[in-house]
Amino acid sequence: MDNTKCECGHTNPFGTVLCESCGKPLDEKDGQETRSLDMRYEGAARRSQTRNRGLIDKVWGFFSSVKVAVALILITLAVSILGTILPQEQYIPSARPDVYYPQQYGVVGEIYYKLGLSDLYSSWPFRLLIGLIGVSLVVCSLDRVVPLYRALKNQRVTKDPIFLTRQRIHAQREMTEKEGIALMDRLAERLSRKRYHIRREGAALLAEKGRFSRWGPYINHVGLIIFLIGILLLRVPGFYLNEFVFVREGETKPVPQTPYYVKNEAASVVFYDPEELPPDAAGSGQPVVKQYETKAVLFTKDPETGELEPVHRQTIRVNHPLKYQDVELFQSDFQTKLKGLELSVRDRKTGKTIGSFTVDLDNPKFRKSYRLPGGAEVRILEYFPDFAMEENRPITLSEEPNRPAFVFELKTPELKEPEKSWVIAGTNMDEVQKENRYEIELAKIQTVNQSGLIVRQQKGTPIIFTGAVIFVIGLAIGFYWQHRRVWIRWKEGILYLGAHTNKNWFGFRRELEQAAEGTDLRLVFPTSGRRENG
């Protein structure tokens, strides 16, 4: 595409609306000679409007469209709303989302899961939409900010009279060169008091202030791009962690995928006093939980000695997580679990108890004897923490002691052969073995509180906040400052004045009225206060 040459002799890139040198409009159609000039991007040529040859140019032109950017944002918002209809997988109390959603929400839940909406914000289509918005912001910004920067950096003081008279605020008056220079000096002095930067070239003047406000929208774009990068990093391994761990009182466990260990020193639950109950819970007769809390200690392991060293101590409460560097531990669950069973051995003949022993369900002593008074010994032969039967065979469904079952071997001096006894969930099953002389029965249950902690690590969060802060800065610059310019030129017995601002024409009008007060210069103002982009 050929360049466009202005009458002033300056050669402009194809697509330029206003001459880069004198500001005279280029290639206007008939009937537009009296319209105000389009000052958007200073009339500079944008890449998307000057190139349309290859695939790269077409892709650039597509993403440089503001309509495309708005459409992508609206589509992303609509998709995001779909992800809020039902809870996301990370917030459901189940490790089997394929089972949980149909059970809880029926056909809607099943369809929701199969469409991938249950894990929407981690899915590649959602990330693709976020990435496309980022690409659109980058292309839109570069397509506009580069020509705008060049035009403003290289803007000339001396402008063509047509450029000046076609501004929305303009004036012209016949006078001698001496009178024109004197009036120009007077206006320059008054505008300088209003913090305008004054540049002069012979019989021409440019007064300008607030140029930095033109970069406000593009600072917004930079902030949004950084914000989107932070969102994408929340799902990148190493930048985001969302795990779950149960820790019992007195227990120390590794924090998943981190170099830390956490100890639960005490886990407790606080209930409301009957007088403090909320109105909707009063009269139910059931205790109402006021607060769950965990007294936790965070450790690191010494690489040389292997010993755990405490680095942080904090009480974790709901909505008050433990925070250390980039790791957060949230109180998410609270349970009371079986810790141990105290069992007694009773002689069926005499009805007397010959002794008792305690089995630690976290660490049952296989093949190790529990010695009782009178020379009796009990050993654990088999242990099933979560007992169930499958094809007439005993199995355990998990390692959690939800329904502990034992096979004990009992020896006493009175017995010629050891006796075997089944105890399932504290219930003796020896009624099926009538020949057993001794019965092992439950005496006491020992329980322990355990806390369910969500482990989160979000290294992308500072990036998100940085993007948000930059966005707010750009927003403030774009809203509260304006780029105001006044061009004045004397030529061939006429003093010309043209003025432009990107917004707040009323405020600009007041400034110009004050600057021209006491002069014979009659300013022509716009009839509306509409804002012009660029």
C-alpha positions as CSV (number, residue, x, y, z in Angstrom):
1,M,0.0,0.0,0.0
2,D,1.3,3.4,-1.0
3,N,2.0,6.2,1.4
4,T,-0.1,9.4,1.4
5,K,1.6,12.7,0.6
6,C,0.2,15.9,2.1
7,E,0.1,19.3,0.4
8,C,2.7,20.4,3.0
9,G,5.2,17.9,1.5
10,H,5.1,15.4,4.4
11,T,4.7,11.8,3.4
12,N,2.4,9.9,5.7
13,P,1.9,6.1,6.1
14,F,-1.1,4.7,4.4
15,G,-4.2,5.0,6.6
16,T,-3.2,8.2,8.2
17,V,-6.3,10.5,8.7
18,L,-4.5,13.7,9.7
19,C,-1.1,14.8,8.4
20,E,1.6,14.0,10.9
21,S,3.3,17.3,10.2
22,C,0.6,20.0,9.7
23,G,-2.5,18.2,10.9
24,K,-4.4,18.8,7.7
25,P,-7.1,16.1,6.9
26,L,-6.2,13.7,4.2
27,D,-8.6,12.2,1.6
28,E,-11.8,13.6,3.0
29,K,-15.0,13.0,1.1
30,D,-17.1,15.9,-0.1
31,G,-19.4,17.4,2.5
32,Q,-17.1,16.8,5.4
33,E,-15.1,20.0,5.1
34,T,-17.1,21.7,7.9
35,R,-17.1,18.8,10.4
36,S,-14.9,18.7,13.5
37,L,-11.8,16.7,13.0
38,D,-11.6,13.1,14.3
39,M,-8.8,13.4,16.8
40,R,-8.9,9.7,17.8
41,Y,-5.3,8.4,18.0
42,E,-4.3,11.8,16.6
43,G,-5.4,10.5,13.2
44,A,-2.4,8.2,13.1
45,A,-2.4,5.0,11.0
46,R,-3.1,1.8,12.9
47,R,-1.6,-1.5,11.8
48,S,-4.9,-3.3,11.7
49,Q,-6.2,-0.7,9.2
50,T,-3.2,-0.6,6.9
51,R,-2.3,-4.2,6.5
52,N,-4.5,-7.1,5.4
53,R,-2.4,-9.4,3.3
54,G,-1.3,-12.5,5.1
55,L,-2.6,-14.7,7.8
56,I,-0.8,-12.8,10.6
57,D,-2.4,-9.6,9.4
58,K,-5.8,-11.1,9.4
59,V,-5.4,-12.5,12.9
60,W,-4.0,-9.2,14.1
61,G,-7.0,-7.4,12.6
62,F,-9.4,-9.8,14.2
63,F,-8.0,-9.5,17.7
64,S,-7.5,-5.7,17.4
65,S,-11.3,-5.2,17.2
66,V,-12.9,-3.9,20.4
67,K,-16.1,-5.7,19.4
68,V,-14.2,-9.0,19.5
69,A,-12.8,-8.2,22.9
70,V,-16.2,-7.3,24.3
71,A,-17.7,-10.5,22.9
72,L,-15.0,-12.6,24.4
73,I,-15.5,-11.0,27.8
74,L,-19.3,-11.5,27.6
75,I,-18.9,-15.2,26.6
76,T,-16.4,-15.7,29.5
77,L,-18.9,-14.1,31.9
78,A,-21.7,-16.3,30.7
79,V,-19.6,-19.5,31.0
80,S,-18.4,-18.4,34.5
81,I,-22.1,-18.1,35.6
82,L,-22.6,-21.8,34.6
83,G,-19.9,-22.8,37.0
84,T,-21.8,-21.3,39.9
85,I,-25.0,-23.3,39.4
86,L,-23.7,-26.2,41.5
87,P,-20.6,-26.4,43.8
88,Q,-17.3,-27.0,42.1
89,E,-15.5,-30.3,42.8
90,Q,-13.0,-28.8,45.2
91,Y,-15.8,-27.8,47.5
92,I,-17.8,-31.0,47.7
93,P,-17.4,-33.5,50.6
94,S,-16.5,-36.4,48.4
95,A,-13.6,-37.8,46.5
96,R,-16.0,-39.3,43.9
97,P,-17.7,-36.5,42.0
98,D,-19.0,-38.9,39.4
99,V,-21.1,-40.4,42.2
100,Y,-21.7,-37.3,44.3
101,Y,-23.4,-35.1,41.7
102,P,-26.0,-37.7,40.5
103,Q,-26.8,-38.6,44.1
104,Q,-27.2,-35.1,45.3
105,Y,-28.7,-33.3,42.3
106,G,-30.2,-36.1,40.2
107,V,-30.2,-35.9,36.4
108,V,-29.1,-32.2,36.5
109,G,-26.1,-33.1,38.6
110,E,-25.2,-36.0,36.2
111,I,-25.4,-33.7,33.2
112,Y,-23.5,-31.0,35.0
113,Y,-20.6,-33.4,35.8
114,K,-20.5,-35.0,32.3
115,L,-20.3,-31.5,30.7
116,G,-17.3,-30.8,32.8
117,L,-19.0,-27.8,34.5
118,S,-18.1,-29.3,38.0
119,D,-14.5,-28.5,37.4
120,L,-15.1,-25.6,35.0
121,Y,-12.4,-23.1,36.2
122,S,-9.6,-25.7,35.8
123,S,-10.8,-26.8,32.3
124,W,-8.9,-26.0,29.2
125,P,-11.8,-24.3,27.4
126,F,-12.1,-21.8,30.3
127,R,-8.4,-21.2,30.3
128,L,-8.5,-20.8,26.5
129,L,-11.2,-18.1,26.9
130,I,-9.0,-16.3,29.5
131,G,-6.0,-16.6,27.2
132,L,-8.0,-15.2,24.2
133,I,-9.1,-12.2,26.2
134,G,-5.4,-11.6,27.1
135,V,-4.4,-11.8,23.5
136,S,-7.1,-9.4,22.5
137,L,-6.0,-6.9,25.2
138,V,-2.4,-7.1,24.0
139,V,-3.2,-6.7,20.3
140,C,-5.8,-3.9,21.0
141,S,-3.3,-2.0,23.1
142,L,-0.4,-2.3,20.7
143,D,-2.5,-1.5,17.7
144,R,-3.4,1.8,19.3
145,V,-0.8,2.8,21.7
146,V,2.2,2.6,19.3
147,P,0.8,5.0,16.7
148,L,-0.6,7.3,19.5
149,Y,2.8,7.4,21.2
150,R,4.6,8.3,18.0
151,A,2.1,11.0,17.1
152,L,2.2,12.6,20.5
153,K,6.0,12.4,20.8
154,N,6.5,13.9,17.4
155,Q,3.6,16.4,17.4
156,R,4.4,19.7,15.7
157,V,3.8,23.2,17.2
158,T,2.9,24.7,13.9
159,K,-0.4,23.4,12.5
160,D,-2.3,24.2,9.3
161,P,-5.1,26.8,9.7
162,I,-7.6,24.2,8.5
163,F,-6.6,21.9,11.4
164,L,-7.1,24.8,13.9
165,T,-10.5,26.0,12.5
166,R,-11.8,22.4,12.4
167,Q,-11.3,21.8,16.1
168,R,-14.4,21.7,18.3
169,I,-13.1,24.8,20.2
170,H,-11.6,27.4,17.9
171,A,-11.3,31.1,17.2
172,Q,-9.9,33.4,14.6
173,R,-9.4,37.2,14.3
174,E,-7.7,39.5,11.9
175,M,-4.8,41.5,13.4
176,T,-1.3,42.6,12.6
177,E,1.6,40.3,13.3
178,K,2.7,42.6,16.3
179,E,-0.8,42.4,17.7
180,G,-0.9,38.6,17.2
181,I,2.4,38.1,18.9
182,A,1.4,40.2,21.8
183,L,-1.9,38.4,22.2
184,M,-0.1,35.1,21.9
185,D,2.3,36.1,24.7
186,R,-0.6,37.1,26.9
187,L,-2.4,33.8,26.4
188,A,0.8,31.9,26.9
189,E,1.4,33.6,30.2
190,R,-2.1,32.9,31.5
191,L,-2.1,29.3,30.3
192,S,1.3,28.8,31.9
193,R,-0.2,29.8,35.3
194,K,-2.7,27.0,34.8
195,R,0.3,24.5,34.5
196,Y,0.3,24.2,30.7
197,H,3.6,23.4,29.1
198,I,4.4,26.0,26.5
199,R,6.2,25.4,23.3
200,R,6.8,28.0,20.6
201,E,8.1,28.1,17.0
202,G,8.1,31.5,15.5
203,A,4.5,32.8,15.2
204,A,3.1,29.5,16.5
205,L,2.4,28.2,20.0
206,L,1.4,24.9,21.6
207,A,0.1,24.8,25.2
208,E,-0.3,21.3,26.6
209,K,-0.9,19.6,29.9
210,G,-2.1,16.2,31.2
211,R,-0.6,14.1,28.3
212,F,0.0,11.2,30.7
213,S,-3.8,10.8,31.0
214,R,-3.8,9.4,27.5
215,W,-2.0,6.3,28.8
216,G,-4.7,5.6,31.4
217,P,-6.7,3.1,29.3
218,Y,-3.5,1.3,28.3
219,I,-2.3,1.1,31.9
220,N,-5.8,-0.5,32.5
221,H,-5.0,-3.1,29.8
222,V,-1.6,-3.8,31.3
223,G,-3.2,-4.4,34.7
224,L,-5.9,-6.6,33.2
225,I,-3.2,-8.7,31.4
226,I,-1.2,-9.2,34.6
227,F,-4.5,-10.0,36.4
228,L,-5.3,-12.7,33.8
229,I,-1.8,-14.1,33.9
230,G,-2.2,-14.5,37.7
231,I,-5.5,-16.3,37.2
232,L,-4.0,-18.7,34.8
233,L,-1.1,-19.4,37.1
234,L,-3.5,-20.4,39.8
235,R,-3.9,-23.7,38.0
236,V,-0.3,-24.2,37.1
237,P,1.6,-26.9,39.2
238,G,4.0,-25.1,41.5
239,F,1.9,-22.0,41.6
240,Y,-1.3,-23.4,43.0
241,L,-2.1,-26.0,45.6
242,N,-5.4,-27.2,47.0
243,E,-5.0,-30.3,49.1
244,F,-6.7,-31.8,52.2
245,V,-5.3,-33.4,55.3
246,F,-6.7,-34.9,58.5
247,V,-4.6,-34.4,61.6
248,R,-5.5,-35.9,65.0
249,E,-4.7,-34.3,68.4
250,G,-1.1,-34.9,69.2
251,E,-0.3,-36.1,65.7
252,T,2.3,-34.5,63.3
253,K,1.8,-35.0,59.6
254,P,3.5,-33.8,56.5
255,V,1.7,-31.0,54.7
256,P,1.0,-32.3,51.2
257,Q,3.3,-31.1,48.4
258,T,5.1,-28.7,50.7
259,P,8.3,-28.9,52.8
260,Y,6.3,-28.4,56.0
261,Y,4.9,-30.6,58.8
262,V,1.9,-29.7,60.9
263,K,1.1,-30.8,64.5
264,N,-2.3,-30.7,66.0
265,E,-1.8,-29.8,69.6
266,A,-5.5,-29.5,70.4
267,A,-8.7,-29.6,68.4
268,S,-11.9,-28.4,70.1
269,V,-15.4,-27.3,69.4
270,V,-17.2,-24.5,71.2
271,F,-21.0,-24.5,71.5
272,Y,-23.4,-21.6,72.0
273,D,-24.9,-21.1,75.4
274,P,-28.6,-21.5,75.4
275,E,-29.0,-17.8,76.0
276,E,-26.8,-17.0,73.1
277,L,-28.5,-19.1,70.5
278,P,-29.5,-17.4,67.2
279,P,-33.3,-17.0,66.8
280,D,-33.5,-19.6,64.1
281,A,-31.8,-22.2,66.3
282,A,-33.5,-21.4,69.6
283,G,-35.9,-24.1,70.8
284,S,-34.4,-26.9,68.7
285,G,-33.0,-28.6,71.8
286,Q,-29.8,-29.5,70.0
287,P,-26.4,-27.9,70.8
288,V,-25.3,-25.4,68.1
289,V,-21.7,-25.1,67.2
290,K,-20.2,-21.7,67.7
291,Q,-16.6,-22.3,66.6
292,Y,-14.2,-25.0,65.6
293,E,-10.5,-24.4,66.3
294,T,-7.2,-26.1,66.0
295,K,-4.0,-25.2,67.9
296,A,-1.4,-25.9,65.3
297,V,2.3,-25.8,65.0
298,L,4.1,-25.7,61.7
299,F,7.5,-27.4,61.4
300,T,10.3,-27.7,58.9
301,K,12.8,-30.5,58.8
302,D,16.5,-29.8,59.4
303,P,18.3,-31.2,56.3
304,E,21.4,-32.2,58.4
305,T,19.9,-33.7,61.6
306,G,16.4,-34.6,60.2
307,E,14.8,-33.1,63.3
308,L,11.6,-31.0,63.0
309,E,12.0,-27.4,64.0
310,P,8.9,-25.2,64.7
311,V,8.6,-22.1,62.5
312,H,5.1,-20.9,63.2
313,R,2.4,-21.4,65.8
314,Q,-1.2,-20.3,65.4
315,T,-4.7,-21.2,66.4
316,I,-6.8,-22.0,63.2
317,R,-10.4,-21.1,63.2
318,V,-13.1,-21.0,60.5
319,N,-12.3,-18.0,58.2
320,H,-9.0,-17.4,60.2
321,P,-6.4,-19.7,58.5
322,L,-2.9,-20.3,59.5
323,K,-0.7,-18.2,57.2
324,Y,3.1,-18.7,56.8
325,Q,4.9,-17.4,53.7
326,D,2.9,-18.7,50.8
327,V,1.1,-21.6,52.5
328,E,-2.3,-21.3,54.2
329,L,-4.1,-23.9,56.3
330,F,-7.9,-23.5,56.6
331,Q,-10.2,-25.2,59.2
332,S,-12.5,-27.2,57.0
333,D,-13.7,-30.2,59.0
334,F,-13.9,-31.5,62.6
335,Q,-14.4,-35.1,63.6
336,T,-14.3,-37.3,66.7
337,K,-12.7,-40.6,65.9
338,L,-12.0,-43.8,67.7
339,K,-8.5,-43.8,69.2
340,G,-8.5,-47.0,71.3
341,L,-10.6,-49.7,72.8
342,E,-10.3,-50.9,76.4
343,L,-11.3,-54.6,76.5
344,S,-11.8,-56.8,79.5
345,V,-11.5,-60.6,79.7
346,R,-14.2,-62.4,81.7
347,D,-14.3,-66.0,82.9
348,R,-17.7,-67.4,81.9
349,K,-17.6,-70.0,84.6
350,T,-17.0,-67.7,87.5
351,G,-18.3,-64.5,86.0
352,K,-15.2,-62.7,87.2
353,T,-13.1,-60.3,85.1
354,I,-9.5,-61.5,85.1
355,G,-8.0,-58.4,83.6
356,S,-8.2,-55.7,80.9
357,F,-6.0,-54.3,78.1
358,T,-6.2,-51.4,75.7
359,V,-5.7,-51.6,72.0
360,D,-4.4,-48.4,70.3
361,L,-6.2,-48.4,67.0
362,D,-3.6,-46.2,65.4
363,N,-0.9,-48.6,66.2
364,P,-2.2,-52.1,67.2
365,K,0.5,-54.4,68.4
366,F,0.4,-57.4,66.2
367,R,1.8,-60.6,67.6
368,K,2.8,-58.8,70.7
369,S,1.3,-60.0,74.0
370,Y,-0.9,-58.0,76.3
371,R,-0.1,-59.5,79.7
372,L,-2.9,-59.8,82.2
373,P,-2.9,-60.6,85.9
374,G,-2.7,-64.3,86.7
375,G,-0.4,-65.1,83.8
376,A,-3.0,-64.6,81.0
377,E,-1.8,-63.3,77.6
378,V,-3.7,-61.8,74.7
379,R,-2.4,-61.4,71.2
380,I,-3.9,-59.8,68.1
381,L,-3.9,-62.3,65.2
382,E,-5.9,-60.2,62.7
383,Y,-7.1,-56.6,62.5
384,F,-9.6,-55.1,60.1
385,P,-10.0,-51.3,60.7
386,D,-13.1,-51.0,58.5
387,F,-14.6,-54.4,58.7
388,A,-16.9,-55.8,56.0
389,M,-17.6,-59.2,54.4
390,E,-17.0,-59.9,50.7
391,E,-17.8,-63.4,49.3
392,N,-17.8,-64.8,52.9
393,R,-14.4,-63.4,53.5
394,P,-13.5,-60.6,56.0
395,I,-12.0,-57.5,54.4
396,T,-11.3,-53.9,55.3
397,L,-12.9,-51.0,53.3
398,S,-10.3,-48.5,54.4
399,E,-7.5,-47.8,56.9
400,E,-9.7,-45.7,59.1
401,P,-11.0,-47.4,62.2
402,N,-14.7,-46.9,61.3
403,R,-15.7,-50.5,62.3
404,P,-12.7,-52.2,63.9
405,A,-12.7,-56.0,64.1
406,F,-10.1,-58.2,65.8
407,V,-9.2,-61.9,66.0
408,F,-7.6,-62.4,69.5
409,E,-5.7,-65.3,70.8
410,L,-6.0,-65.9,74.6
411,K,-3.7,-68.0,76.7
412,T,-4.1,-68.7,80.4
413,P,-2.5,-71.3,82.7
414,E,-5.9,-73.1,83.0
415,L,-6.2,-73.6,79.2
416,K,-4.6,-76.5,77.5
417,E,-5.0,-74.9,74.0
418,P,-5.2,-71.1,73.2
419,E,-8.7,-69.8,72.5
420,K,-9.5,-67.5,69.5
421,S,-12.1,-64.8,69.9
422,W,-13.8,-62.4,67.3
423,V,-14.6,-58.9,68.5
424,I,-16.3,-56.7,65.9
425,A,-17.0,-53.0,66.7
426,G,-16.7,-53.8,70.4
427,T,-19.1,-56.7,70.2
428,N,-18.0,-60.2,71.2
429,M,-18.9,-62.9,68.6
430,D,-18.0,-65.8,70.9
431,E,-21.6,-66.9,71.2
432,V,-20.9,-68.9,68.0
433,Q,-18.1,-70.6,69.8
434,K,-19.8,-72.0,72.9
435,E,-16.7,-74.0,73.8
436,N,-14.7,-70.8,74.7
437,R,-14.3,-70.4,78.4
438,Y,-13.3,-66.8,78.3
439,E,-15.1,-63.8,76.8
440,I,-13.5,-60.6,75.6
441,E,-15.8,-57.7,75.8
442,L,-15.8,-53.9,75.5
443,A,-15.1,-52.0,78.6
444,K,-14.5,-48.4,77.4
445,I,-14.1,-46.5,74.2
446,Q,-11.3,-43.9,73.8
447,T,-11.9,-41.1,71.2
448,V,-9.8,-38.3,69.8
449,N,-10.6,-35.1,68.0
450,Q,-9.2,-34.6,64.5
451,S,-9.2,-31.5,62.3
452,G,-9.6,-31.5,58.6
453,L,-7.4,-28.9,57.1
454,I,-7.4,-27.5,53.6
455,V,-3.9,-26.7,52.4
456,R,-3.7,-23.9,49.9
457,Q,-0.7,-22.3,48.2
458,Q,-1.4,-19.5,45.7
459,K,1.8,-18.0,44.4
460,G,-0.2,-16.3,41.7
461,T,-2.2,-14.3,44.2
462,P,0.4,-11.5,44.5
463,I,0.4,-11.3,40.7
464,I,-3.4,-10.9,40.7
465,F,-3.2,-8.1,43.3
466,T,-0.4,-6.4,41.4
467,G,-2.6,-6.4,38.2
468,A,-5.6,-5.1,40.2
469,V,-3.5,-2.2,41.7
470,I,-2.2,-1.3,38.2
471,F,-5.7,-1.4,36.8
472,V,-7.0,0.9,39.5
473,I,-4.1,3.3,38.9
474,G,-4.9,3.4,35.2
475,L,-8.6,3.9,36.0
476,A,-7.8,6.9,38.2
477,I,-5.5,8.4,35.6
478,G,-8.1,8.0,32.9
479,F,-11.0,9.4,35.0
480,Y,-9.5,12.3,36.9
481,W,-7.0,13.8,34.4
482,Q,-7.5,15.1,30.9
483,H,-5.1,15.8,28.0
484,R,-5.7,19.4,27.0
485,R,-4.0,21.2,24.1
486,V,-4.2,24.7,22.7
487,W,-2.7,25.6,19.3
488,I,-2.2,29.2,18.4
489,R,-0.8,30.5,15.1
490,W,-0.6,33.8,13.3
491,K,-0.6,33.6,9.5
492,E,-1.2,36.2,6.8
493,G,-2.9,38.7,9.0
494,I,-5.1,36.2,11.0
495,L,-4.6,34.8,14.4
496,Y,-5.9,31.2,14.6
497,L,-6.7,29.3,17.8
498,G,-7.7,25.6,18.1
499,A,-8.1,23.6,21.2
500,H,-8.8,19.9,22.0
501,T,-9.3,17.7,25.0
502,N,-10.1,14.0,25.2
503,K,-12.8,14.6,27.8
504,N,-14.4,17.1,30.2
505,W,-15.1,19.8,27.7
506,F,-16.9,22.0,30.2
507,G,-13.8,22.3,32.5
508,F,-11.7,23.0,29.5
509,R,-14.1,25.7,28.4
510,R,-13.8,27.4,31.7
511,E,-10.0,27.5,31.5
512,L,-10.1,28.9,28.0
513,E,-12.6,31.6,28.9
514,Q,-10.4,32.7,31.9
515,A,-7.3,32.7,29.6
516,A,-9.1,34.8,26.9
517,E,-10.8,37.1,29.4
518,G,-10.2,40.8,28.5
519,T,-9.2,40.1,24.9
520,D,-11.1,40.5,21.7
521,L,-10.8,36.8,20.9
522,R,-14.2,35.2,20.4
523,L,-14.1,31.5,21.1
524,V,-16.5,29.1,19.4
525,F,-17.4,26.2,21.8
526,P,-19.0,22.8,21.2
527,T,-22.7,22.6,21.8
528,S,-22.4,19.3,23.8
529,G,-20.1,17.9,26.4
530,R,-19.7,14.5,24.8
531,R,-16.4,12.7,25.3
532,E,-14.1,12.0,22.4
533,N,-11.8,8.9,22.5
534,G,-8.2,8.8,21.8
